[in-house]
Amino acid sequence: MEQSLANVTQVAFSAEMLEQLAHETQESAASLRTAFQRAVPVVVQALAGRVSGPDGPEAVWKLSREAYGASVLEPMATANHESWVQRGESLMRGLLGETYHFTALRLATAAGLSQAAAERVLSAAAVATLGVIGEHSQEQHLTPPTLAEWLTREGSTLHESMLTDTGQPVLTTAGQGPPAATGPVTAGPWAAVGGGQAYTPAAAPLAPNRPLVRWQWGALLLAAVVLGYLFGNRPGSLFGRGEVSLAPPTPVISAAAANANTAATGGRYDAASGNYIYDTGQPIILRLADGTTQKVGANSTENRLFTFLADPAIQVDSVNRTKGWINFDRVYFEPGATTLTDESFMQLRNVASILKTFPTAVVKLGGYTDSTGNPLKNFQLSETRAQTAMLAMAGMGIDMNRIQAKGYGGKYFITPNATPEGRALNRRISIRVIKK
């Protein structure tokens, strides 16, 4: 079972953003929530309608990745807010053309808002949708053609009548309980773990065997120009901490998962990057003790670290120090270098956020290489990579006294180095809790 792009974007839109919109427009949060639910399908359909112009897939692919890199689904500085509102409005005017004002009027009528407020909602829905597209495109390593293929499908499943359909469920967002999914679903439970909670959302059924996010940005030149303006700068996000759920429920907390000393081995080898792309399992939502949320995989580094720290039944093994290691599944370096790839910072930020809610915890980062090349150089490379990850987390607010770093070179490989896939698995950064 899967959820559509429209459903995912609705869930990703946080309570913080609703409150901000309510303050700006002097409208009720309930009316704005209703409007946002109806605006997102309009945005998705408008984007899908542009997937026919020359160079569209490549242009939209690049811009959606820029949206992800700009962290548009995370909190942003107040000074950038109006800039994002204006860019979102420009995007929708470009996509809808002469029907822009009529669409806003219909949206206002359906939700009981002023037309100005409805236009604000359209702007927010546009940027939120782009952020979700960019995030999943990054996580799934989608190409422009696969992105284009998916977006075309997503648009074909929507209908104009969704704008005034009163049967849409009420969106529930961070801080208001479990997120709601569009369609007949059974909500999964919040599970209390330590000082936080984990939620496994239920998914709305779609067509079987359909890839969740195979996005295509086929945009006409005008849309490409507008989108380029939208992401020309790199401010923070217009939205609060979003919750995005893309899969059906599964048990969230597992001591067995926390005790395993390797990340999930499901996945594939990517020859282009030389990295192993992990399958982190179906998405779940972690709610930390400070009220923030993370959308991660059930087998991800984040969930396994969170479980280890939160569950009092799981203790640090102070005798066998080879136990308790958890591999990062989305932290990579440039080939043969010590420079983190852009995609790595999201997971490092997630881990740093988890550590902030467990202030007594101390962790150790381990760097590893494959067995090819000079062993001494491999050791030096692994040491520097571990230190690079450590310094990145320190820059995210974690006290240096709480993080250690050590390189192990080609020692402690987790699979034979005989194949490119095996070597990619052995090139890794791992984390171990040494004090809870």
N, C-alpha and C positions, 0 to 999 in steps of 0.2 A: 504494500500500500504506500502511496506517495501523496504529497501535497503539492498543489500548484504554486506557481510563482506568486499569484495574487494572494493566496492564503498565507504563504510564508511572509510576504511583505506586511500583511496586516498584523501578524503576530510580532514582527520585528519592530513595529511602531510602539514606542514605550509610553507608559503613563506620564513620564516627565514631559514628553513632547506634547501630549494632549493637554496637560496643565499649562504649558507655555502658550499653546494656541488659544486656549480658553482665556488666558490673561490678555493676549494681544487683541483678540477679536471681540471680547466681552460676550462670548457665546458659551453655552453649557458644554461641558466635556462630553456628555452623552450624545448631544447633537453632532459634535465634531467627530466623535467615534463612528457614528452612523455614516457621516459624510465620507470619512476616510475609507471605510469599507467599500463604499460605492465608487470612490475615486480611483482606487488601485486597479480594478479591472479596466477602467477607462484608460489609464496610463499604459497598462500591459497591451491592450488592444491597439492603442495608438502607436506604440513602438513596433508591434508586430506588423502593422500596416505599412511601416516604412521599410520593411525588409525586402526591398526589390531594387533599390538604387545601386548604381555602380560603387564599388568599394565599401558598401554598407557593412558587411560582416567584419571586415578588418577595422574599420573606424569605430564601430560600437564595441568591439572586443577590447580595443586599446582604452577607450574611454571608461568602460565598466571596470577595467583593472585599475585605472586611475582613481575611480571612485572608492574602490576597496582600499587602495593605498592611502587615500585621504581619510580613512576611518569615518565615513559618513554615518555609520550606525553607532557611533560612540559619542560621548559628550564633547561639546566644543566650547571655545571661548565665546562669551556673549558678543564681543565686538564683531565676530564673523557672521552672526545670525542673519542680519538683514541682507548681507551679500548673498548668502545661500538662498534666502527667500526669493530674491530678485532673479537669481540664476534658474531656480526651479520654475518661476513664472515664465521666463524667456523660453525655457525648454518646452513647456506646454503650449505656449503660443505658437512656437515653431511647428510642433507636432500636429496640433489641432487646426491651425490656420483660421479660416473664417468661422469655424464651428466652436471656437474657444468660448466666446461669451454665451452662446446658447447652451453649451455643455455645463458651464458654471451655473447658469440659471436653473437648469434641470436639477443639478446637484443641490443647489440651495433650496429648491422647492421640496425635493425628496427628504432633506434632513431638517428643514425648518430653520435655515440659516440666511443671513444676508448674502448677497452675491459676492461682496468683498471677502467675506469669510470663506465662502466656497472656493474662491480663487486661491486663497491661502492654503486651503486643504489640498487643492490640485498640485500646488507647488511642492508641498511636503510629500505628497504621495509619489511625485516624480522622482525626487531625490532618494526617497526610501527604496523605491523599486530599483533604481540604478545601484544603490549600495548593496542590496541583496544579490543582484545579478553579478556584480563584481566579486563579491565574497565567494559565492559558490563557483564561479568561473575559476577563481584562483585555487580554491581547494581541490577542485576536480581536474585542474590542468586542461581546461577546455580550449580548443582551437577555434578560430573564427568560424569555420564551417559548422562545427558541432553546436556552437552557440547559436548560430543562425537557424539551424534546423530546429532546435528546441523552441526558440522564441516564436517561430512560425506556428508550431504546434500549440503553444500556449495561447496564442491569439485566436486560433481556430476553435478553442474550447469555450471562449467567452462570447457573450451576446450583449447587445446594446441594452437589453432589458434589465441587465444587472444593475444599472444606474438607479432604477426606481423600484427594484425588488425589495419589498419590505420583509421578506422571509430570511434575510441575512442575519446570522447570529450576532450578538453583541461581542465585540472584541474585548478580551480581558488581557491586561498587560502587566508588566513588571510592577510588583508592589500591590497588585489587585487580585492575586490568586493565579491559578493555572491559565495559560493562554487558551483561547477558544479556537477551534478550527472550523472552517466553513463546511457545512454538510453534516450529515448524521454521523456523529462520532461518539465514542465513549472516552471521557477524559481519564488520563492516568493520574496516579496519586502523587502528591508531594511526599517525599520520604525524608524524615528528619535524620540528619547525620551530623554528629558533633554539634557545632554551633551553626551549621547551615542546613540547606535542604537541596534535594535533587528532584526534578520533575521530568517524567517521561510523557510527552504529549501523545495523544492519539491522532491518527492521520485520517484525512478524508480520502475515500477510495477514488482512484482514477483508472484510466485504462491500463490493463496489465502489460508488463514488459515494456513500459515506456520510460526512457531515461528521465530522471528528475529535472536536471538542468542541462539541456543541450541548447545552448543559447546561440542565437544568430542576430547580429546587429546588421540588418540590411537597412541602411539609412540613405535617403537621398542627400545630395550635397548640402542642402539647406539644413537638414537635421544634423549632419556631421558638424557644420559650422556652429550650430547652436549648442550641441553637446560639447564641442571643443571649448566654447566659452564657459560652459557650466563647470568644466573641470580644468580650466586653465590655471587656476591657482590651487594651493593645497592648504585650505583651512582645516579646522577640525570638523566635527560632525554636527549636523543639524538636529540629530536625534539623540535621545537618551540611550541608556543601556537596553538594547533590544534582545528579545528572545526569539530565536528562529528555530522551528522544529520541522524537520523534513521527513520523518519516518515514524512508523508505528511503535507502540510501547514495547519495552523490554525491561527486565529487572535492571535497576540502575546501580545499586550498591552491591559490590561483590568483594568479599575478602580475598577470594581466590585471585581475582584480577589484581588486587593491590599487592599480593605476595609474589606474583610472577615477576621475574627480573628481566624480562624483555618485553618490548611493545608487541602489539598484535602483529603477527607475521603475515596476515592476509594483505594482499596488495599486488603491486606490479613494479617491474623495473622500467624506468624511463630512460631509454638510450640517449635521448637528446640532452638531458641534463646530467646523466650519470647517477641519478638519485633513485632510491627506492621509495615509491609512493605508497604509504601505508593506507590500508583500509581500517579506519578507526572505529568502525561500527556505526550503528544507527544513531542519529543525533539525539541528545538529551539536553536538558537545561539544568545547570547548577546554580543554585542561589546561595551565595556566600553569606557569612554572618553579618557583613556590613550592608547587606541588602542588594548588592550588585549581582548580576547574573552573567552566565557564560553559556553559549551554545557550543557544545563539544560532542565528540563521539563517545559512545559507551565504553569503548576500549582505549580511549585517548590517554595521553600523558596526564592531562589535566584531571580527568575523572579518577584515574588510578592514584595520583598523588593526593587529591582531595580525600579520597576514601581512606588512604593510609593515615593521613593526619587526623581525620575526624573520628575514625573508629577506634575507641579505646581498647578493643580486643586485639588490635594489630600493634605489635610492639617492635621496636628497633632491635635487630639481632646484633648485639655488641660483640659476639664471638666470631661468627662467620661474616666477614665484611664483604664477601662477594655476593651476599644475598641482599635483596631489597632494591636493586637497581631498576630503574624505570627508564626506558629509552624515550627520548623526545621523538615524536613521529612527524613533526613538521618544522624541524630546525635543520637547515642546510648551509653549507659554505660554498663559495665559488671554487671550482675545481683546482686542487693543489694550492689553495690560498687560505687565508684566515679571515676572510671577509664574509660576514653573514649575508645571505640573500634577503631580499626585501620581505619575502613571505615568512621568514623565521621570526620576525619581531612580534607578530600577533601571538604566537604560542608563548614566547618568552614573557610578553605582557600578561597573558593569562596566568602563567605560573607565578609571576611576581604578585599578582592580585590575590592568588590563593595564599601565598606565604604571608601576605600582610594580615590576613585574618587568623593566622596561627603565629602570633608574635614570638612564641618561645621556640619555634622550630628552627633547626639548623640543618642545612643541606650541603651536599658535596656534588659537584659536577665532574663527570669523567669524560675525557676526550679519547676517541679511538680512531684508528685508521685501518685500512686493509693491510695485507702482508707484502704488497708489492713495493719495490723501491728500497732505498737505504733505511735500515731499521732506526738509526740514530736520527735521521731527518724526519722519519715518521713520528718518532717520539716527540721531537721538538714541535712538529706540526700539531700533534694532538694536544700538547700542553698549551700552546698558544690559542688553539681553538677553544679549549675549555675556559681559559682565562678571558677570551673575548666574550663568550656567553655570560660569564660571571659579571664582567664589567657592564654588559648591556643590562642585566637585571639590577645591578647596583644603580645604574642610571634611571631605573624605573622605580626607585624608592626603597630598595631592600638594603638594609645595613650590611656593609662588607663583612662584619663580624659574623654574619649569619650564613655566609656562602664560602665554600672552599672549592678549589679547582685543581684537578690533577690530570695529567696526560698519561696514557698507557700505551700509546703507539698501536702496534699490531697484536698486542697481548689480549687475551680474553675474547677472542673472536667468538661470535655466536653461531656462525655457520662456515663451512669450508670456503676458502677464497678461490676456488677453482673456476668460478663463473663470474661474469660481470654482475649478475644479480647478487651472488654471495658477497662479493666485494662491496657492493653498495650497501648491503645490510650491515656489514662490519664497520663501515665508515659512519660514525654516529656520535652523538652527545647524549649522555645519560645523567640521571639525577638520582641521588640516594639520600633519604632522610637519615641523619646521624643523631638527631635529637628531636623529640617531639615537644 
